[in-house]
Structure formats: structure tokens, C-alpha cells
Amino acid sequence: MKFPSMAEADGRTLGDEEVAAVERVIRSGMLNSVWGTEARALEAEIARVYGARHAITCSSGTAALHLSVVAAAPDPGDEIITTPITDFGTVAPILAQNAVPVFADVDPSDGNLDPDAVARLIGPRTKAIMAVHLFGAPARVGELRALADEHGLTLIEDCAQAWLTELPDGRLAGTTGQVGSLSLQQWKHITCGDGGVTVTDDDELARRMRLFADKGWDRAAGRSHAAFGLNYRMTELQAAVARAQLAKLPGVVAARRRTAVQLLEALKGLPGVRLPRPDGHAWWLFPVVCPDGDAPELAAHLAAAGIPARAGYLAEPLNRAPVWDAPIYGTSRFPLDGYTPHPCPRAERMVERTLLVIDWNENYTSEHVELIAQEMTNFRARP
């Protein structure tokens, strides 16, 4: 049985609407978002979805996270606490602003940041906390926001994998922190190839992010540059495709939730697995924790049956990545002189032995769910 893939048309919702959007932009003659209308319209539409005062589009999810770090305004050498189980795009913007990533351990039930571990690492140089809603599961951002407020820190929410993830208070992931960050990369719930968006209610943070994304150019002041910045502008082509995709987002998430709940029901009571909590989950991937440490063996069994499953998600947690032994700029290690990442034993065990992820897709059917459940059951039934 073939599983739909986000790398192919059968696993995407791209269709006539996106083709028409691209044609609309090309026929307009204006592909640049400074003078076009598509990116500004996308910002307004996403701001409405998230109930946010501001949305700022940019060229990628990593760029959106960079804008979020810019909003937090760390001085060189300041620290930002984050998770070791995430894409490097979460951490690269910290280094790009000459700040230092501090890795806190995770909740072993879902891989999201453990607020108690974060609290133990807050120090005089801490500037922000960057939480990731891993695989679409809601992180404990209410507790993290309380910590951030207590210590005068900025809370950034990385929602690249968490479009429409719902928090226990009914809000959407990305709206508890001062800044939320979204991704439109190829493998996300909706896509324009690459693209990013930040959301915030803070006028000053929005000003910083918008300036940085446009080379520090104050467009109201003529050709005048008010601050340092890069060119992170989203194109009109990206924005037009993203607008067509945004209209399909509720259906995408609803379909993923429907089949994920089917699999949860099918696996209920299966020994040797800890199933994810469905509350608020957006199901970018379907994660399973194997407390006995046989996730690599289970992943190999599923893959042999044609199921897109893999163990660990990462080759190693980011606190153990080789990058920390390499120069950062030229031959310089700044701002990491004398830096050794904190051990995160729970994250390390998850990546090495207990975490398994199954690719998830809005075009899965009950037959896909049944095959996954059958093969997981077969693996557990082995003598």
C-alpha cells in the first residue's frame, strides 16, 4: 500500500486554486511584496485566524524564528533557553544574533520542554525562552509564560509543526508568548515551498521584526535605513500560494485529527507503547514513545512493511550535535567560547531509544490506519 507523501502531489492539497493564484500574480506584473498586495493580504488573513494584532511574513520558517529572536533583542552573549529536540532552524537564529542557546531537558511523554528544567537554567544572562510545539502537540506554554513574566523574559513559540494546535485555555499555539512563529515549508501542514510568518500583539516587537525583514528600511522615510536588518521578504508568488493554502488549513488539520484518533483507538491497550495525548494536537507527525527502548527495532519493522516510520526524529539531540565543536564565524567560536551544552538525559534517551515518529498526512485513509495498527500489533506479538 502506498502512503501519500508531502513530497508528492498525492500528499499535498495543491490544486487549481494555487495555479490560479500564481497566474494572478504573474499577470499583475508585480512579484515583489514591497509594492504588491498578496503578502499584506496574507498577513491580514493570518492575523485574523490567530486573533493577533500583527502578522509579519518572511521568506522561511527559519527567517521567522530569526525575526522572533530579533524581537527579543538579546545582547551578544545573552542566553536563550530552548529544547534539544527540534530542527536546527530553531537554534540557528540564536547564534545569528550572537546569543547562546541553552538546552533544557524535555518531558519524556511528548518531547516538549519541561518547565521545571527551564526554571533551573534561568540565570542573569537569560533573555528569552523558545518553546517548540513538537510534532503539533501543545507545549506547556502557560507555565513557561508564567516563568518568563516572573523573570522579565520574552517567550517565543515555535509553531512550525503546530498550525491550529489548541492550548488547554482554548487559544491557539503561538498566542501565549510575546511572539509566535509559523512555517510554510514543503513538509508543513500547508506550504508555499518555503515561507514564514510571525504573529504578535506587541506594536514595538512587530516594528522590530518588520524592519529587520526589510533591511532596516523605514519605507515611510524614503530611502532611509533605521536599523540593521536582512532581506527576509516573502515574494508575492509565495504569498499568493500561501493564501490559497490557508483557506484549506482547517480541512487539513481536521483530516489529520480524524485518522490520528482512529489510530489511537486501534492501538489502545497495546503493550510497550505510550501513545500521544490527542488534546489540541495538530498531528504534523504521529509520535509514539517506547519506554522499553525498542523504538529503532519497531521503526525498522514498520518501514519494512512500507510504513513511513523512523526512530529518534534526529540523528542526535541538538545538545549533542557536532556543530558545538566547530567555529561559528570564520575561525571564531564567539559567542560560544568555553561553551559546553547542558546534558539532557531524557531527550538523549528519547532520540536514541524511545521515540518513534510516523509521517502523517491529511490524505491517509482508514486502510492506512489499519495497516499501521496491524504491523505495530504484529511487532508486539513476536515471541
N, C-alpha and C positions, 0 to 999 in steps of 0.2 A: 504494500500500500504506500502510495506517495503522500508525503506530508507537505502541505503548502509552505512555502518559504518566503520570507520578506525580501529575499534576493531575487525573486522571480514574480512575474505578473500574477500567478495564481495565489500568491500570498500577500498581495497588496490590494488596496481599494482604488488604485489609479485607473482612470477611465476617461470617458468623453468630457466630463466636467473639467478635468485638468488640462486636456487638449485644448478645449475652448478658452481656458484661462490663459494658457501660453500664447495662443493665437491672438487673443485680445491685446496682450502686452506688445507683441511683435508688431501688430498692425498699428499700434499707437505711435510707434517710433521712439518711445521713451522707455529704456530698460534700466535707468538709474533711479534709485529710490529717493534721492535728494529732491528731484523735480517731479517724480511720478506720484501716483496715488495709491498703488497697491499695498506698499509696506505700511503706510499710515492707516489704511483701511484695516489691514490685518491686526495692527496694534489695537485699534478701537474694538475689534471683534473679540480678541483675546482678553482685553481688559474687561469687557462685559461678561465673558464666561467666568472669569476669576473674581469678579467683583472688585477689581483693583483700580486705583486711581490712574496708574500709569502702566503701559506695556512698551518695552523698547525692543525692537527687532534687531538682529545682527546675523552675522554670516555663518555661525555654527553654534552647537551646544557648548563647546569649549569656550568660544568667544563670549557667550552669555555668562558663563561662570567667571571668566576674566572680568567682565563688567561688574559682576556681583562683588568680587574682591576689591575692585576699584572703589565701589560704593562704600565698602568697609574702611577704606583709607588706611591700611597699615603702614607704619614707618618701616624702613629697612631693618630686618632682624626681628620684627614683631612676629608673633605666633598665631596660627590659625589651626584649631583642633578639628580633625576630621576622621573619617573611617578608613581602615586599610583594605576594606572590601568594596572597591569601586573602580571605575575606569580611570585611567591616568588623567583624563580630561578634568577630573575634579581637583587634582593636585597641581597640574602644570600651571594654572593661573596663580596659585600661591607663590610659586617660585618666580613667575614672570614679574611679580610685584616686589621681588626681593624679600618676601616673607618666608617663614619657616613652617612647614607642615608638621603638626604634632598628631601622632596617630593614637587614638583611644580605642580600647577594645570594644567588642560588639556583644549584643545579645545572641547567644548561640541558637536561639529558637528561630531567628529570622535573618541574622546577619546585619541588622541595623544597629546604629550607635547605642551604646549603653550609657544613659545619662550619668549614672554613678561613676563610671570610668572617666567620663568627660570632666566631671566635677573635680576629680583627684588631680587633673592635669592643668587646671586653670592657675596661671601664675601672673607675675607683674607684666610680662610681655604679651599676654594673650590679648588678641584684638577681636577675634571672631570665632564662631563655631560654624562649621559647614556640615550639615546633615544631608545624608543621601536616603531617599525613599527607595531602598534597594529592591529591584525586580518589580516595583509597583506596590510593595507593601508599605503601609504608613509607618514612618519612623515616629519615635516618641517626642515629637517636636513641641508639644505643650510643656513637657518637663524641661526640654532644652531651652525654650524661650524664657521660662522662669529663671533658669540658671543665667542665661545671657543678661536678662534685665537686672538680676541681683549684682552682677559684676560689671555692668556697663559695656557689654559686648554686643556685636552685631550677629544675628542668626541668619545664615544663608541656607536656603533649602534647594538642594539639587534634585529637581523633579524630572530629569531627563528620561527616566524609566517610569514615570508616575503621572502621566496625563490623566486627569479626573480621579486620581486617588482621593478617597474621602477620609477625613480625620474623625476621631470619636466625637468631636463637637459639631460635626456636620459641615465644617468648612473643607475647602479643597486644599490638598497639599500644595505648598507654595505661598500660602496666605497667612501663615502663623509667624514666620520670620519677617525681618525687615525687607528681605529680597527673596524672591523665588526665581528659579532658572529652569527653562524648558528647552528641549531639543527636538529638532525636525530632521535628524539624520536618518539615513536609509532604513535602519533597523528599528526605528521607534514606532510608536502606535500610529502616528501619521508622519508624512515625510514630504520634503521638497528636495531631497538629495542630501543637503546639509543646510542647516539654519538653526537659529536660536532666538529665544525671547526671554526677557526678564520682566517680572511684574513687581510692583511696589506701590505703597500708598504714600511714600515719603517724597515730597517735591524735591528736596535737595539731593537725595540719592538718585532720583530719576535724572536730574540735571547733570550730575557727575557721569552717569552711565551714558547718557545721550551724547555728551561732549566727547567722552573717550572713544566712543564708537565712530566718531566722525572727525578724527584727527584734532580734537580740541577746538573745532571750528565753531565759533559763535555766528551762526548764519544770520542772525539779526543785526550783526555789527559789520557786515561787509566781509571782506577777506581778512578776518582777524582771528587769531588763534588764542583762545583764552586759557588753555591748559594743555598739558601733554596728552596725546592720545594716539590711537592707531586707526586704520581704516577697517572697521568691522561691519560696514554697511551691508545689509541684505539687499540683493538685487530685486527689481520688480518681477522678474521671472520666478524667482524663489517665492516671493510673497504671493503672487497670483496662484501658484500651485498650492501653497500652504493654505490659502483661503478656501480653495475647493476641498482640500483635505479636512480642514477644521469643521466644515459642515457635516462631515461623515464621522467625526470623532465619537459622538455618543453611541452610534451604532457599532463602531469598532470595539469600544470598551464593553458594551453590553453583550456582544457576541463572545468576547473572551471570558467574561464573567460566567456566562451561561455554561460553556463547556468546562471551565475550571471547576465549577460547582458539581458538575456531573462526575468529574474525575475524583473529587474529594469524596463524594458519596460512594463511588465504586471502590475506593481504597480504604474506607472507614474500617478500622479494626485490623488492618494488615500489620503484622508484627514487624519490628525492626525499622519502622519509618516514623518520622514526626512530620505531620502534614502542616502546610501553612494555614494561618488563620485567614478566612475569606473576608472579614470585615474591612470594607473600604478598598480592598485590593484591586489594582488595575491590570494585573497579570501581564506584565511585559514578558516575563518568563514564569514558568511554574517550578518553584523551588521545593526540594524535599531534603530533609535532614535525616541522615542515617546515623543514629547515636552510636551504633556498634563499630563505625569506622569503615564500612564496606561500600561507600559511595563509588569509588573507582570501579569496583567489580560490577556493581549494579549498572552503572553508566555503560560499561562495555557490553553487558548483556543486552541492554536496550538498544544500543547503537547497532549491534549485530542483527537485531530484528528490524532495522530500518527506522528506528525512532530517533529523532534529533535530540539526543541527551548527552551531557558531558558532566564530568566531575569537577568540582572546585571553582568553576567560573573563571578563575585566573590561574596563571602558572604559579604564582606565589602572591600572598597578600602584599599590598604596596609597601608596608613597612619592611619587607624583606626583598624588595626589588633591587636589581643591580645598579639602578640609577644613583643610589646614595653613595656609591663608591666612585662616581665619575665627576669630572668637572661640570659646572653649571654654565658659566660664561667663559669662553676661551679656555684658559688653563686654571681659572679661578674656581674655588669651591664656594665663594660667597653666595648666599648668606649662610652656608652650611658648614663653615669652618668648625671642626670639632664635633660635628653633628653625628649622633647615632640614634636612629629611630627607636622609640619605645617598643619593647616586646608586647605582643598582643596574642597571648596563648590561645584564647578562644577563637579568634579569627584565623590563626595559623592552623589550628586543628580542623576548622571548617573547610578551608581551602585544600588541605592535604588529604583529609579522610572522610568528612561527614557531609559535605554539601554536594548535592546533585541538582542540576537545572535541566529542565526540558523546554526547548523552544516552544513558544505559544503563539497562536495565530487566530485571528477572527474568522478564518475560513476553515477551521477544524470542524469536523462533524462528529456525531456520536460514534461512528465507526473508528475514528482516530482515537477517541477516548477509550473505547472498549479494548483496542489493541494495546494501548499503554497499560491499562489496568491489568489485562491478562498477562502481559510479559512481566510486570512487576510482581504479580502473584506467583507466576511460574518460578521466578528467581527465588522468592522466599520459600517456595515449596521444595527446593532442591534438598536432597539428603545431606 
